[in-house]
Amino acid sequence: MGNLILVRHGEPGLKPGDRLSGWIDIPLSRKGIEEALECATALANIEIDLAFASNLVRTQETLCIILSGQKKAGVFVHEETENEEGPERLEWYSYPDKLGKDLIPIYTTPALNERYYGKLQGRKKQKMEEKYGVENVSRWRWDFEPGPPEGESLKAVYERTVPFFRKKVMPVLEDGKNVLICAHQSSLRALVKYIEGISDEDIKEVRFSTGELAIYHFSEGKLVRENEELGPELKRNI
């Protein structure tokens, strides 16, 4: 039986409550590092076989800290390399066979990126609420659609995140592997919407705090959420 572990990256240098980070590439804050270390402790007894992160450094830093609590080493696997004859495609789930038992392959993808915030990108939330109105900014952030001006709606994030998940992650879970995905508020909300069959209306109530975990067991063709393994400090309902 495979396990799917979803985790939102730790707090970034631009605090989520202050600015709308989106695609701005920001490293973790000190608090974010501490949140990632808490996740590593919570997951120490779950052997992770494969990991995914977005193309943004805050998820990759979080993921590497979490994997430091495993008895294996995480290694980034690059599917495409350049040579004199052009790009060469590597096999999916490929890494040195002789070291395979001691490594956790890590794959990064823009499909798991945070939403692109368009005209709100990197701007202070308070300033954007003053300019566009609190209700509009809230609707753009939490409703399934529409999205912010010139930015992505949650529906747009869903349409890039879920196909990747179905194609690349589900087969690994079906093979009985334990998979960790480190992503963002929007991409995780899209995945939870798909996995749990949440309606377009109800998804606006779903939230992930920084450093928050959600665990699903894959059994009889279904993913069932189960957070009993987590300590009380990490049992935050979404």
Long-range contacts (C-beta under 8 A, 24 or more apart in sequence): 1-176, 1-217, 1-218, 1-219, 2-172, 2-173, 2-174, 2-175, 2-176, 2-177, 2-178, 2-179, 2-217, 2-218, 3-46, 3-173, 3-178, 3-179, 3-215, 3-216, 3-217, 3-218, 4-169, 4-173, 4-179, 4-181, 4-195, 4-215, 4-216, 4-217, 4-218, 4-223, 5-43, 5-46, 5-48, 5-178, 5-179, 5-180, 5-181, 5-213, 5-214, 5-215, 5-216, 6-181, 6-183, 6-188, 6-191, 6-192, 6-213, 6-214, 6-215, 6-216, 7-39, 7-62, 7-66, 7-180, 7-181, 7-182, 7-183, 7-211, 7-212, 7-213, 7-214, 8-182, 8-183, 8-184, 8-185, 8-188, 8-208, 8-209, 8-210, 8-211, 8-212, 9-36, 9-56, 9-58, 9-59, 9-61, 9-62, 9-182, 9-183, 9-184, 9-210, 9-211, 10-34, 10-35, 10-36, 10-39, 10-58, 10-61, 10-62, 10-65, 10-210, 10-211, 11-35, 11-210, 11-211, 12-58, 12-210, 14-122, 16-185, 16-210, 17-125, 18-124, 18-125, 19-122, 19-123, 19-124, 19-125, 20-117, 20-120, 20-121, 20-122, 20-123, 20-125, 20-128, 20-141, 20-148, 21-114, 21-117, 21-122, 22-114, 22-115, 22-116, 22-117, 22-120, 22-121, 22-122, 22-151, 23-56, 23-113, 23-114, 23-116, 23-117, 23-121, 24-121, 24-122, 25-56, 25-57, 25-58, 26-56, 26-57, 26-58, 27-57, 27-58, 27-61, 28-58, 28-61, 28-62, 31-210, 32-58, 32-61, 32-62, 32-210, 32-211, 33-61, 33-65, 35-62, 35-210, 35-211, 36-61, 36-62, 36-65, 36-66, 36-211, 37-65, 38-211, 38-233, 38-234, 39-65, 39-66, 39-211, 39-213, 39-234, 40-65, 40-66, 40-67, 40-68, 40-69, 41-69, 42-213, 42-229, 42-230, 42-231, 42-234, 43-69, 43-70, 43-180, 43-213, 44-69, 44-70, 45-229, 46-178, 46-215, 46-229, 47-71, 47-72, 47-178, 48-72, 48-104, 48-178, 48-179, 48-180, 49-104, 49-172, 49-177, 49-178, 49-179, 50-93, 50-104, 50-105, 50-107, 50-172, 50-177, 50-178, 50-179, 50-180, 51-104, 51-105, 51-106, 51-107, 51-179, 51-180, 51-181, 51-182, 52-106, 52-107, 52-108, 52-109, 52-112, 52-168, 52-169, 52-179, 52-180, 52-181, 52-182, 52-183, 53-106, 53-107, 53-108, 53-109, 53-112, 53-181, 53-182, 53-183, 54-108, 54-109, 54-110, 54-112, 54-113, 54-114, 54-182, 54-183, 54-184, 54-187, 55-108, 55-109, 55-110, 55-112, 55-113, 56-113, 56-114, 56-184, 59-112, 59-182, 59-183, 59-184, 60-106, 60-108, 60-182, 62-182, 62-211, 63-106, 63-180, 63-182, 66-180, 66-182, 67-104, 67-106, 67-180, 70-104, 72-102, 72-103, 72-104, 73-102, 73-103, 73-104, 74-103, 74-104, 74-105, 74-106, 75-103, 75-104, 75-105, 75-106, 76-106, 76-107, 76-108, 77-105, 77-106, 77-107, 79-107, 92-168, 93-172, 107-168, 109-164, 109-168, 110-160, 111-160, 111-161, 111-163, 111-164, 111-187, 112-161, 112-164, 112-181, 112-183, 112-184, 112-187, 113-184, 113-187, 114-183, 114-184, 114-185, 114-186, 114-187, 115-147, 115-151, 115-152, 115-153, 115-154, 115-156, 115-157, 115-184, 115-186, 115-187, 116-151, 116-152, 117-148, 117-151, 117-152, 118-147, 118-148, 118-149, 118-150, 118-151, 118-152, 119-148, 119-149, 119-150, 119-151, 120-148, 120-149, 120-151, 121-151, 142-204, 143-203, 143-204, 144-193, 144-200, 144-201, 144-203, 144-204, 145-200, 152-186, 154-186, 154-189, 154-190, 154-193, 154-203, 157-186, 157-187, 157-189, 157-190, 158-190, 158-193, 158-194, 161-187, 161-190, 161-191, 162-190, 162-191, 162-194, 165-191, 165-194, 173-218, 173-223, 174-218, 188-214, 192-238, 195-223, 195-225, 196-225, 206-238, 207-238, 208-238, 209-236, 212-236, 212-238, 214-238
